[in-house]
Amino acid sequence: MKINQVCFRTKYLKEPWSIKTYKSIGGYSAWIKILTEKVSPKKIIEIIKESELRGRGGAGFPTGIKWSFFPYDIPGEKYVICNSDEGEPGTCKDRDIMKYNPHQILEGILIACYTMGANIAYNYIRGEFWLPFSRMETAIKEARKEMLLGDNIQNKKININIYNHLGAGSYICGEETALLNSLEGKKGFPRLKPPFPAVYGLYGKPTNVNNTETYASIPPIIQYGPKWFSSIGRPNNGGSKIFSVTGDVERPGNFEIPLGTKFSKLLDLAGGVRKKNKIKAVIPGGSSSKILTGEEMMNCHMDYDSLGKAGSMLGSGAVIVLDETRNIVKILCRFLKFYTYESCGQCTPCREGSGWILKKIQKILKGKGNMSDIDYLFKIAKNIEGKTICVFGEAFSWPVQSYILKFRNEFQQLIKN
């Protein structure tokens, strides 16, 4: 399996971010093939469907099905958006793809624009990502110089322009509709859905939004075929996935492995648990995913369906490993400080509920809690779930519920002692 061909396929070459390096290993061949053979948008969508590629940003929705919902065959202005905001705690993969392989992202966006019938695309990049932004800017200039994007691409009378846009570092703008409002110069508030962006998106026009890693996966699918891509992973979980492994491991970093790989193998790649300590728990999909015990994770496979059955989610692929020395309540408190600060304040359950829960947890950590506080915390979190415009409510209420369910004894010990 040519796993090294996906996303990070240029990382160990000289100046992997340059167009010269990218083209030397077949870069832009998928884009040229589409232009030369005049592949129909419908055919491209069928290829993506067959590949079983699922969104790499968090939700894991099948990309081909998402593209099929888009009104690509009707006239008028349309937009394609690449979500490179990457604000989920523990996630650090998209910035590396932009740093080391920006042209593969551009090629994926170009293919998406062609498929959707869009002439303009925006890459929304987190405000702190200066080097990734610089690499993406350089990549656009290089591609434009070689007539791979811009006006009259390859003399085929196709016009597609891509622009990089720096956000202001707000976590909530990783939510696709908040991102669209931010692009329009408005406050980064999530929108009520429906209507969905595919119908009413940027400036009220049909808009497709996908994650950075998702777009970077498109060119190899076109180049090597959908069956090649789907054969790398497991059924309904096609391809490889980049996992950001952090926390109590000897060698934290980004690791690209086939979907369905056993967690124990991923842990070995990260050097195992630090100082040979015993693994206590794992947050498998970023801080907003439900926590699993170390024993549960050691029997898990790293794919969307397996982690869903285990009671959590793959999410953004941010794997946070916690060893036996960690206090679970302190970990939860740290995350709640983040979510309380990052709430956009539009919905009352988020604006008030996150701070309310944080104060209760801080009360327990200060030794001033009582046993009824545990069930009260769970009740508040449960009541917030499903009561907000976007999934920010679930982002902090799911962890609270799972931490109490899996590690109630630690809350009880803090209260007793």
C-alpha positions as CSV (number, residue, x, y, z in Angstrom):
1,M,0.0,0.0,0.0
2,K,1.4,3.4,-1.0
3,I,0.4,5.0,2.3
4,N,3.2,7.5,2.0
5,Q,1.5,8.9,-1.1
6,V,-1.2,10.6,1.0
7,C,-1.0,14.1,2.6
8,F,2.6,13.8,3.9
9,R,4.0,12.3,0.7
10,T,6.5,15.2,0.3
11,K,7.7,15.7,3.9
12,Y,11.1,14.0,3.7
13,L,12.1,15.5,0.3
14,K,14.2,18.6,-0.2
15,E,12.0,21.7,0.2
16,P,8.8,19.6,0.2
17,W,6.6,22.8,0.1
18,S,7.9,23.8,-3.4
19,I,6.0,23.2,-6.6
20,K,9.1,21.6,-8.1
21,T,9.3,18.9,-5.5
22,Y,5.5,18.4,-5.6
23,K,5.4,17.9,-9.4
24,S,8.5,15.6,-9.3
25,I,6.4,13.0,-7.5
26,G,3.3,13.4,-9.7
27,G,1.8,16.5,-8.1
28,Y,-1.0,18.2,-10.1
29,S,-1.2,15.1,-12.4
30,A,-4.8,14.5,-11.1
31,W,-5.7,18.1,-11.9
32,I,-4.2,18.0,-15.4
33,K,-6.0,14.7,-16.0
34,I,-9.3,16.2,-15.1
35,L,-8.7,19.2,-17.3
36,T,-7.4,17.2,-20.3
37,E,-10.0,14.5,-20.2
38,K,-12.8,16.9,-19.3
39,V,-14.0,14.6,-16.5
40,S,-17.6,15.4,-15.5
41,P,-18.3,16.7,-12.0
42,K,-20.8,13.7,-11.6
43,K,-17.9,11.3,-12.4
44,I,-15.6,12.9,-9.8
45,I,-18.3,12.8,-7.1
46,E,-18.8,9.1,-7.9
47,I,-15.1,8.5,-7.5
48,I,-15.0,10.2,-4.1
49,K,-18.0,8.2,-3.0
50,E,-16.4,5.0,-4.0
51,S,-13.2,5.9,-2.2
52,E,-15.1,6.0,1.1
53,L,-13.4,9.2,2.1
54,R,-14.9,10.7,5.2
55,G,-14.4,14.3,6.4
56,R,-11.2,14.7,8.4
57,G,-12.3,17.7,10.3
58,G,-14.3,16.1,13.1
59,A,-17.8,15.0,12.0
60,G,-16.6,12.2,9.7
61,F,-19.4,12.7,7.2
62,P,-18.8,10.9,3.8
63,T,-17.2,13.5,1.5
64,G,-18.7,12.1,-1.7
65,I,-22.2,12.2,-0.3
66,K,-21.7,15.8,0.9
67,W,-20.5,16.8,-2.5
68,S,-23.5,15.2,-4.1
69,F,-25.8,17.5,-2.1
70,F,-24.2,20.5,-3.7
71,P,-26.1,22.2,-6.6
72,Y,-23.1,22.0,-8.9
73,D,-25.2,21.9,-12.1
74,I,-27.1,25.1,-11.6
75,P,-25.8,28.5,-12.9
76,G,-24.7,31.3,-10.6
77,E,-22.0,32.2,-8.1
78,K,-20.7,29.4,-5.9
79,Y,-17.9,29.1,-3.4
80,V,-15.5,26.5,-2.0
81,I,-14.1,27.0,1.5
82,C,-11.1,25.1,3.1
83,N,-11.4,25.1,6.9
84,S,-7.8,25.4,8.2
85,D,-8.8,27.1,11.5
86,E,-7.7,24.0,13.5
87,G,-8.5,25.2,17.1
88,E,-9.4,21.9,18.8
89,P,-7.1,21.4,21.7
90,G,-4.6,18.5,20.9
91,T,-5.0,18.9,17.2
92,C,-1.9,20.0,15.2
93,K,-2.1,18.2,11.8
94,D,-3.5,20.7,9.4
95,R,-0.8,23.3,10.1
96,D,1.8,20.6,9.2
97,I,0.1,19.8,5.9
98,M,0.1,23.5,5.0
99,K,3.8,23.8,6.0
100,Y,5.1,20.7,4.3
101,N,2.7,20.0,1.5
102,P,0.7,23.1,0.5
103,H,0.3,22.2,-3.1
104,Q,-1.6,19.1,-2.4
105,I,-4.2,21.1,-0.5
106,L,-4.4,23.6,-3.5
107,E,-4.8,20.7,-6.0
108,G,-7.6,19.3,-3.8
109,I,-9.3,22.7,-3.6
110,L,-9.0,23.1,-7.4
111,I,-10.6,19.8,-8.1
112,A,-13.4,20.7,-5.6
113,C,-14.0,24.0,-7.4
114,Y,-14.1,22.3,-10.8
115,T,-16.6,19.8,-9.4
116,M,-18.8,22.4,-7.7
117,G,-18.6,24.9,-10.6
118,A,-17.1,27.5,-8.3
119,N,-14.6,30.2,-9.5
120,I,-13.5,31.4,-6.1
121,A,-12.2,29.5,-3.1
122,Y,-11.0,30.7,0.3
123,N,-8.6,29.0,2.7
124,Y,-9.6,30.2,6.2
125,I,-6.4,29.8,8.3
126,R,-6.1,30.2,12.0
127,G,-4.7,33.6,12.9
128,E,-1.6,32.3,14.7
129,F,-0.4,30.2,11.8
130,W,2.1,32.6,10.2
131,L,4.4,30.0,8.7
132,P,1.6,27.8,7.2
133,F,0.0,31.0,5.9
134,S,3.3,32.1,4.3
135,R,3.8,28.7,2.7
136,M,0.2,28.7,1.3
137,E,0.7,32.2,-0.1
138,T,4.0,31.1,-1.9
139,A,2.3,28.0,-3.2
140,I,-0.5,30.0,-4.8
141,K,2.0,32.3,-6.5
142,E,3.9,29.2,-7.8
143,A,0.7,27.5,-9.1
144,R,-0.5,30.7,-10.7
145,K,2.8,31.2,-12.5
146,E,2.5,27.8,-14.0
147,M,-1.1,28.4,-15.1
148,L,-2.5,25.7,-12.7
149,L,-4.8,28.2,-11.1
150,G,-6.1,31.7,-11.9
151,D,-7.6,32.9,-15.2
152,N,-7.7,30.6,-18.3
153,I,-6.0,27.6,-16.5
154,Q,-3.9,25.6,-19.0
155,N,-5.7,27.5,-21.8
156,K,-8.9,25.6,-21.0
157,K,-11.0,28.7,-20.4
158,I,-11.5,27.8,-16.8
159,N,-11.0,30.5,-14.1
160,I,-10.4,29.5,-10.5
161,N,-8.9,31.8,-7.9
162,I,-7.9,30.8,-4.4
163,Y,-7.3,33.2,-1.6
164,N,-5.8,32.6,1.9
165,H,-7.7,34.4,4.7
166,L,-6.2,34.7,8.3
167,G,-8.8,34.5,11.1
168,A,-8.4,36.1,14.5
169,G,-7.7,32.9,16.5
170,S,-11.3,32.2,17.6
171,Y,-12.1,28.6,18.4
172,I,-15.8,29.0,17.4
173,C,-14.8,30.0,13.8
174,G,-13.8,26.3,13.3
175,E,-17.6,25.7,13.1
176,E,-18.4,26.1,9.4
177,T,-21.2,28.7,9.6
178,A,-19.3,30.8,12.1
179,L,-16.4,30.7,9.7
180,L,-18.7,32.0,6.9
181,N,-19.8,34.9,9.0
182,S,-16.2,35.7,9.9
183,L,-15.3,35.7,6.2
184,E,-18.1,38.1,5.5
185,G,-16.7,40.5,8.2
186,K,-19.4,39.7,10.8
187,K,-19.0,38.3,14.3
188,G,-18.1,34.7,14.3
189,F,-21.5,33.5,15.4
190,P,-22.8,30.1,14.2
191,R,-25.9,30.2,12.1
192,L,-29.1,28.3,12.5
193,K,-29.5,25.3,10.1
194,P,-31.3,24.8,7.8
195,P,-30.6,26.4,5.5
196,F,-27.3,24.6,5.1
197,P,-24.2,26.2,3.5
198,A,-24.6,24.0,0.3
199,V,-27.8,26.0,-0.3
200,Y,-27.2,29.3,1.5
201,G,-23.6,29.8,2.4
202,L,-21.0,32.6,1.9
203,Y,-22.8,35.8,0.8
204,G,-26.0,33.7,0.5
205,K,-24.6,31.6,-2.3
206,P,-24.1,27.8,-2.5
207,T,-20.9,27.0,-0.6
208,N,-19.0,23.8,0.1
209,V,-16.9,23.6,3.3
210,N,-14.3,20.8,4.0
211,N,-11.3,20.4,6.2
212,T,-7.7,20.8,5.1
213,E,-6.8,17.1,5.4
214,T,-10.0,16.2,3.4
215,Y,-9.0,18.4,0.4
216,A,-5.4,17.0,0.6
217,S,-6.8,13.5,0.3
218,I,-8.6,14.2,-3.0
219,P,-5.6,14.3,-5.5
220,P,-4.3,10.8,-4.6
221,I,-7.8,9.4,-4.9
222,I,-8.0,10.7,-8.5
223,Q,-4.4,9.8,-9.3
224,Y,-4.4,6.2,-8.0
225,G,-8.1,5.4,-8.0
226,P,-10.8,5.0,-5.4
227,K,-10.3,1.3,-4.8
228,W,-6.7,1.9,-3.9
229,F,-7.7,4.5,-1.4
230,S,-10.5,2.5,0.2
231,S,-8.3,-0.6,0.4
232,I,-5.9,1.2,2.8
233,G,-8.5,1.6,5.5
234,R,-11.5,-0.5,6.6
235,P,-15.0,-0.7,5.1
236,N,-16.8,2.6,5.3
237,N,-13.5,4.1,6.6
238,G,-11.3,4.7,3.5
239,G,-7.7,5.8,3.4
240,S,-5.2,6.8,5.9
241,K,-5.6,9.4,8.6
242,I,-3.2,11.8,10.4
243,F,-3.4,11.4,14.2
244,S,-1.9,14.1,16.5
245,V,-0.7,12.1,19.5
246,T,0.1,14.3,22.6
247,G,0.0,14.0,26.4
248,D,1.9,11.4,28.4
249,V,3.8,9.7,25.6
250,E,7.6,9.6,24.9
251,R,7.4,10.8,21.3
252,P,4.4,13.1,20.7
253,G,3.8,14.1,17.1
254,N,1.7,13.5,14.0
255,F,1.4,10.0,12.7
256,E,-0.3,8.9,9.5
257,I,-1.7,5.4,9.6
258,P,-4.4,3.4,7.8
259,L,-7.8,3.9,9.4
260,G,-8.6,0.8,11.4
261,T,-5.1,0.4,12.9
262,K,-5.2,-0.8,16.5
263,F,-4.6,1.9,19.0
264,S,-1.8,0.0,20.6
265,K,0.2,0.3,17.4
266,L,-0.3,4.0,17.3
267,L,0.8,4.2,20.9
268,D,4.0,2.3,20.0
269,L,4.7,4.8,17.2
270,A,4.5,7.5,19.8
271,G,7.1,5.7,21.9
272,G,4.6,4.3,24.4
273,V,3.5,5.9,27.7
274,R,6.1,8.2,29.2
275,K,8.5,6.7,31.8
276,K,6.8,3.4,31.3
277,N,3.9,4.5,33.4
278,K,0.5,2.7,33.3
279,I,-2.0,4.2,30.8
280,K,-5.0,5.6,32.7
281,A,-7.2,7.2,30.0
282,V,-7.3,8.4,26.4
283,I,-9.2,11.3,24.8
284,P,-9.3,9.9,21.3
285,G,-10.7,12.7,19.1
286,G,-9.7,16.1,20.6
287,S,-10.8,17.6,23.9
288,S,-14.5,17.7,23.0
289,S,-14.7,13.9,22.6
290,K,-15.8,11.5,25.4
291,I,-12.9,10.1,27.4
292,L,-12.2,6.3,27.4
293,T,-10.3,4.3,29.9
294,G,-6.8,2.9,29.0
295,E,-8.2,-0.6,29.0
296,E,-11.0,0.3,26.6
297,M,-8.6,2.1,24.2
298,M,-6.1,-0.8,24.1
299,N,-8.8,-2.9,22.5
300,C,-9.9,-0.2,20.1
301,H,-9.2,0.4,16.4
302,M,-8.6,3.9,15.2
303,D,-11.5,4.5,12.8
304,Y,-14.8,6.4,12.9
305,D,-17.1,3.3,13.5
306,S,-14.9,1.5,16.0
307,L,-14.5,4.6,18.3
308,G,-18.2,5.4,17.9
309,K,-19.1,1.9,19.1
310,A,-16.7,2.3,22.0
311,G,-18.7,5.3,23.2
312,S,-16.5,8.2,21.9
313,M,-15.6,9.5,18.4
314,L,-12.6,9.9,16.2
315,G,-13.2,13.6,15.8
316,S,-10.2,15.6,14.5
317,G,-7.8,12.7,15.3
318,A,-6.3,14.4,18.3
319,V,-5.3,11.6,20.6
320,I,-4.5,12.8,24.2
321,V,-2.9,10.1,26.3
322,L,-3.1,10.4,30.1
323,D,-1.0,8.2,32.5
324,E,-1.7,7.0,36.0
325,T,-0.2,10.2,37.6
326,R,-2.9,12.4,36.2
327,N,-5.9,13.8,38.1
328,I,-8.9,13.5,35.9
329,V,-10.8,16.3,37.6
330,K,-7.9,18.7,37.1
331,I,-7.8,17.7,33.4
332,L,-11.5,18.4,33.0
333,C,-11.1,21.7,34.8
334,R,-8.4,22.8,32.4
335,F,-10.5,22.0,29.4
336,L,-13.5,23.8,30.9
337,K,-11.5,26.9,31.3
338,F,-10.8,26.8,27.6
339,Y,-14.4,26.3,26.6
340,T,-15.7,28.9,29.0
341,Y,-13.3,31.4,27.5
342,E,-14.0,30.4,23.9
343,S,-17.8,30.5,24.0
344,C,-19.1,33.0,21.5
345,G,-21.9,33.9,23.9
346,Q,-24.7,33.7,21.4
347,C,-26.6,30.8,23.1
348,T,-27.5,31.0,26.8
349,P,-26.7,27.3,27.6
350,C,-23.1,27.8,26.4
351,R,-22.6,31.3,27.7
352,E,-23.9,30.6,31.2
353,G,-23.6,26.8,31.4
354,S,-19.9,26.5,30.7
355,G,-19.0,28.9,33.4
356,W,-21.5,27.4,35.8
357,I,-20.0,23.9,35.3
358,L,-16.4,25.3,35.7
359,K,-17.3,26.9,39.0
360,K,-18.7,23.7,40.3
361,I,-15.6,21.7,39.3
362,Q,-13.3,24.4,40.8
363,K,-15.3,24.1,44.0
364,I,-14.7,20.4,44.2
365,L,-10.9,20.9,43.5
366,K,-10.7,23.4,46.4
367,G,-12.2,20.8,48.8
368,K,-15.5,22.6,49.2
369,G,-17.7,20.2,47.2
370,N,-20.3,17.7,48.3
371,M,-21.5,14.4,46.9
372,S,-24.6,16.0,45.4
373,D,-22.4,18.2,43.2
374,I,-21.4,15.2,41.1
375,D,-24.9,14.4,40.0
376,Y,-25.7,18.1,39.7
377,L,-22.8,18.5,37.3
378,F,-24.0,15.6,35.2
379,K,-27.5,17.0,35.1
380,I,-26.4,20.4,34.0
381,A,-24.2,18.9,31.2
382,K,-27.1,16.6,30.1
383,N,-29.5,19.6,29.9
384,I,-27.1,21.6,27.7
385,E,-26.7,18.8,25.2
386,G,-28.7,19.5,22.0
387,K,-29.9,22.9,23.2
388,T,-27.5,25.2,21.3
389,I,-27.3,26.5,17.7
390,C,-24.0,24.6,17.0
391,V,-22.3,21.7,18.7
392,F,-20.2,23.8,21.0
393,G,-22.7,22.8,23.8
394,E,-21.8,19.2,23.2
395,A,-18.1,20.0,23.0
396,F,-18.0,20.7,26.7
397,S,-21.0,18.8,28.0
398,W,-20.0,15.4,26.5
399,P,-16.6,15.4,28.3
400,V,-18.2,16.3,31.6
401,Q,-20.7,13.4,31.3
402,S,-18.0,10.9,30.3
403,Y,-15.5,11.9,32.9
404,I,-18.1,11.5,35.6
405,L,-19.3,8.1,34.2
406,K,-15.7,6.7,33.8
407,F,-14.0,8.3,36.8
408,R,-16.7,9.1,39.4
409,N,-14.4,7.7,42.1
410,E,-11.9,10.5,41.5
411,F,-14.6,13.2,42.1
412,Q,-15.7,11.3,45.2
413,Q,-12.2,11.1,46.6
414,L,-11.6,14.8,46.2
415,I,-14.8,15.5,48.1
416,K,-14.1,13.0,50.9
417,N,-10.5,14.2,51.4
